[in-house]
Amino acid sequence: MVAKGSLITRSVMRSLLSVGTLLAILASATVASRAAFVSEQATPAPDSASDWRQFRNTPGLTGVTTASLPEPLRLLWTYDAGATVESSAAIVGGLAYVGTGDGDLLALDVASGRLKWKYKAASADVGIGSSSPAVAGNTVFIGDLAGVLHAVDTVTGTARWTYKTESEIKSSPVVVEGKVLIGSYDGRLYALAAATGKLLWKAVTGNYVHATPAVWNGIAYFGGCDEIFHGVRLRDGASVLSLNVHAYTAASPAIVAGRAYFGTFANEVIAVDVSARRVSWRFSDPDRQFPFYSSAAVSGNLVIVGGRDKLVRAISTSSGRQVWSFASRARVDSSPAVTADRVVVGSGDGKLYVLDLRTGKPVWEFDAGGGITASPAVASGRIVISNSDGKIYGLGQ
């Protein structure tokens, strides 16, 4: 009896072990599947020199990359989009994604400029404005002037989902923590599930949301046309900061170490300490009272920003005093990109300038023909930039 009971016990144990092993395998597969999903939707490391994943490159909108630029640069290719291009490129996995005034989202080979696919986001009489693509996993996101946010498969160029806001979108999407954030001229900042497009929350402001939100420490920060600098919690959309800066802005903030920097239509560049909930300093040139539309880049102790007074400026992050300036021949609405020791920025004079980061002295320039309002994207030693005549250029070596 004991022997028989032992056999039964061993048989039962073997069955239980088999069931346990199966459950463990299933659990492991589930974890792996979830990990793959999280990996696809999570925001990648912002310092990758091979990619420029969104407007201003990082969720903090710093406009900085660890990529270095070859010297001298040369024109590698030109693509004629056939319509004005205000949208700035995203570069991921060897492809450059750009929106056009005809309403097309283009995927171009960054080495050759050849078209991989074209996605029709909006009709030509509506188009894509300044909204710039953001890439997460196998999805590229972009907004259009009909107020629609599009999620497009990067492999096939087909729609995964769309979401309609109540007015035009000029803000650029930011993908973080499985959410895609987008501002709309209906006065709201939206948070949607990146995988499905499901609305998670929307934060209401007092006017248009033109700027792209910068994300720092679980909070999305942005200004707008209501003269308020907002902080909205990513988790639930709750307002955690509402600071009256007494100026409306179209510029997106760059945020580093709890301080946000942005220009305004009151002819100032402002630094906001988000923890102290106060303005740290204001920069204004009394002799050149022009608005700042360009979004700032922040590198080390310098804020680099273009102005409608035709100047590119470097301003001290600590004191708010000007360190250097460079004069172009037209207003600078393009937002600068910063590499290790170079500043890359376009101007309405049709030139793309490469400046020395430390001194502001020009080291190279490229004549793009039409005025440049789009911002440069820099990755893998290449620059992608567009102009108002619909030309998209790839520069490198």
N, C-alpha and C positions, 0 to 999 in steps of 0.2 A: 504493500500500500504506500509505503513511504517512497519507494522507487517510482511507482506510478504517479504519485502526487508530484514528485520532483520533476518527472517528465512533463506533466501538465503545466507546472509552474514555469519550466523553462520554455515550453511552447508559447504560453501566454506572454512571457517576457519578450520572446523574439518578435511576437506580433506587435507588442507595444513599442518595441524599439523601432520596428519597421514603420509604424504610424508616426512615431516621433521623428524619425529621420525624414519622412515625407513632409511633415509639417515644417521641419527646420529648413528643408529645401525650398518649400513654398514661401516661407517667411523671408528667406534669403533673397529669393527672386523678387518678392514684393519690395524689400528694402532697396535692392538694386534698381528696380523700376522707378521707385520714388527718387532715388539718388540721381538717376539719369534725368528725370523730369526737373528736379531742383537744379541740376547742372545746366540744363538747357535754359531755364528761366532766370537763374541767378545772374547778377551783374558781374561780368568778368573783372579780373584785376585791372585797375585803371592805368597801370604803368607799362602795359605792353607796348613795346616799340613797333610791333608789327601791325597794330590795329589803331584805328581812330573810330570808336564805336558809336559816337553820338555827337550832337552839337556841343562844342567845347571839350569833347573827349571824355571827361570824367563826370560822375554824378554831382560832384562839387562844382562843375563848370569852370575849372581852373584854366582850361585852354593850354595845358602843358603836356608834353610828351617826352619820354626818354629817348625817342628816336633822334639820331643825328642826321644832318644833311651833308651830302657830298659837295665838294667844291672843285670845279665850278658846276653849277646846275645847267641842265640843257632841256629843251623841249623834247619830250619823248613821243607825245601823240596829241591830237586834237579831235574832239568829237563835237559835231554840230547838232545840237538838240533842236534847233529850228524854232526856239522860243526863248524868251527871257528866262534866266536862271538866277533866282535869289537864294534858293535853297543851298545850304552847305553840305558837302559830301560826308558820308560815313565810309570808312574803309575797314573791311573785315575779310579775312581769308582770301586775300588776293582780288577781291571785288570792291569797286567803288559804287556806292548807291547815291543817286542824286535825283531830286524832284525838279520838274520843269513847269514853266508857265502854261504849257499846253495840258497840264494835268497828268503827265506821265511820271512814273517812278522808274528810273533806269538802273540797270545793273551792268556795270562796265568792267572789263578786265583791266586791273590797275596797271599791268605791265604794258599792254598794247592799246588800250582804249576801245577794244572791240565790244560790241553790244552782246551781252549774254541773254538778257530778256528785258521786256518792257511791259510794265503793268499800268493800265489805265485807271488812275484814281479818280479823276474828275474830267469833265468836258473842257475843251479848249477855252470856252468863254468863261469858265470859272477858274480852273488851274490850281497849281500848288504855288503858294507864295514863299515866305521865308521859313516855313516849317521844314526842318531838316531831319533826315532819317536817323533812327536809333536801331541798333542791331543787338538782339539777345538770342542766343541759341540759333535755331534755324528760322527765326522770324525777324523781319525788318518792319518797323513801324514808322508811319508818316501821316501828318494831317493835311487837309486841303482847305481851300477857301469856301467850299460848300459846308464846312463844319464837320467833316467826317474824318475819323481816325481809322486808318487802315492797318491791318496786320497781314503781312504778305510773306509767303513761304520763300526763303532765300534760294532754294534749289529750283523750284518750278516757276516762280514768279506769279503764282496764283493766290487769291485771297484766302486767308484762314478765317478772318472775321472782320467786321466793320462795326463802328459805333458812331452814331450821329449825335452831335451836340446841337445847340440851338442857334449857333452863329459861326462865323468863319474861324478857322484855326490858323494862326501865324506862329504860335508857340511851337517848340519842338518837344517831342516825347522824351521822357527819361524813364528807364526801366531799372527798378530796384526792388529787392525783396519780393519778387514775383508779381509786382504791380507795375503798370505803365501809367505815368502821370502825364496829363496834357492840359494846357490852359486853353480857354476859348473866349471869343469876344462876347459870349453871353454872360461874362462876368464870373465864371466858375472855373475852379481847378478840379479836374476829374481824376479819380483813381480807378482803374479797371484791372481785372485779373488778366495778366499777360497771356495766359494760356487760352482763355475763352472769350475775353472781351466783356465779361460780366461786370456791371457797375458795382463797385465796392463802397464808394462814397463820393460826394462832391462837396467842395467847400465854396461858399458864396462870398464874393467880394462886392465892392461898390461900383465897379466899372470893368472895362475890358481887361482881360488877362492876355497881354501880348508876350510877356517874358516867359522864358523857360525856367522852371523851378530848379534850384540847386539843393541837393540833399546832403545833410550833415547830421550825424548823431540821431538818426531816426526822425528828423524833421525836414519838411520841404519848405524852403524859403524863396519868396518871390515878391517883387513889386508889381505895380500896375498903374492904371490910369485913375485910381481912386486916391493916390498920394499916400497910400498905406503900404508899409513893408510887412508882409504876412509871414507867419510861421505856422505850418499845419502838420499835425502829427501823422506820420505814415500809417500807423496802426489803425486809426479810426477816423481820420479827417478832422479831428478836434483842433480848434484854434488855440495855439499856445503863445503867439506873438502877434500883436497888432500895433505897430509903431508908426505914428504919423511923421513922415519925413518932409512934408510940405512941398512935395514935388512929384509929378507923375513921371513914370519911366517906361520905356520900351526895352531897355537893356536888361539882360539877365544877370543876376548876381554871381560873382565868383566867391566861394567861401572856403577859407582855410583857417584851421585852429579856432573856430568859433567867431570869426570876423568875416562879414560879407562886404564886398566892394562892388559898386555899380554907379553908372552915370545917370543923369536925369535931364529932363527938358527944362530944368531951371538952371542949366549951364554949370552944373556941379558934378563932381565925383564924390561919393559918400562912402564912408566906412561905418558899418554898424556892428557893435558888439552884441551878439545875439543873446549871450548869457546875462549881461548887464541890462539888456533891453534899452540901449541908448546909442545915439550917434557918437562915434569916437572922434571923427573929424570930417570936415568938408573942404574939398579943394575947389577953388574957382579962380580963374585968371581974370583979373579986373579989366585987362586991356583987350580980351578976346572973349566976349560973351556969346557963346554958341552952345547949342545942346550937345549932349553925348548920347548917341544912339548905339554905338559900338559896345559890345560886352567886353568887360575887362578880362585880362589874363593875369594870374598871380604866380610869380616865380621868385623864390627866396624872399628878399625884402622889397621887391618891386611890384607895383601894380602897373600893367601896360594897357593903355586904352587909346582908341582913336576918337577924334572929335570932329564936329562939323565945321571947325575953324581950320581944317586941313592939316592939323597936327596929330602926330602920334606922340604920346607922352609916357614917361616912366615917373611914377609917383611913389614916394617912400611909404611903405605899409605902416610904419610906426608914427611918422610925423605928419603925413599928408602933404609934404612939400614936393615940388617938382624936382626930379633928379636930372632928366634930360628931355629934349623934345626933338622931333624930326618933322620937317615941313614937306608935305606932298603938294600937289598942284590942285587938289579938289578935296571935298569933304571925305572923311574917313568913317564910313558906316560899317565896313568890314571889321570883324572881331579878330584880334591878333592871336596867332598860335606861337608858342614858345618851345623851342628845343633846348638842348643843353646850354648853348651860348648864342642863340639866334632868335630874332623875332621875325615872323613872317606875317605880312598884312597887306591887304589890297586897298585901293583908293578909287574914288570916283574919277580920277584922271586916267584910268585904264591900266595902271601899273600895279604889279605885284612887287613889293619891296621885301628884301631880306636885310635886317639891321643887326648890328652888334648889340647884344643884350645889355652889356655893361655901359656902353657909351651912346648908343642910338645912332651911330654912324652907319650909312648904307654900305653894304658889302656886295650887293647884287640886285638887279632889278629885271623884270620881265614885262614887256609891253603886250598886254592882253587885248588891246584894241578898244573894246567897249568898257565902260565903267564897271568897277567891281564893288558890289555890295555884299556878295556871298563871302563867307569866311573860309580860309584855307584849312584843309585837313592834311595832316602830316603822318605818314607811317612808312616804315621800311625804307627810309631814305628817299621817299617820294612825296611830292606835293600834288594835291588835286584842288583846282580852283576853277570857278566859273565866272562868266561876265554877262553883262546885260544884253549882249548880242546873241546869246544862246550858245556860246562856245565853252566847252569844258576842256581843260588842259591837264595833262599829266606831265610833271616836271621831275627830273631826277638825273640819273647817270646810267 
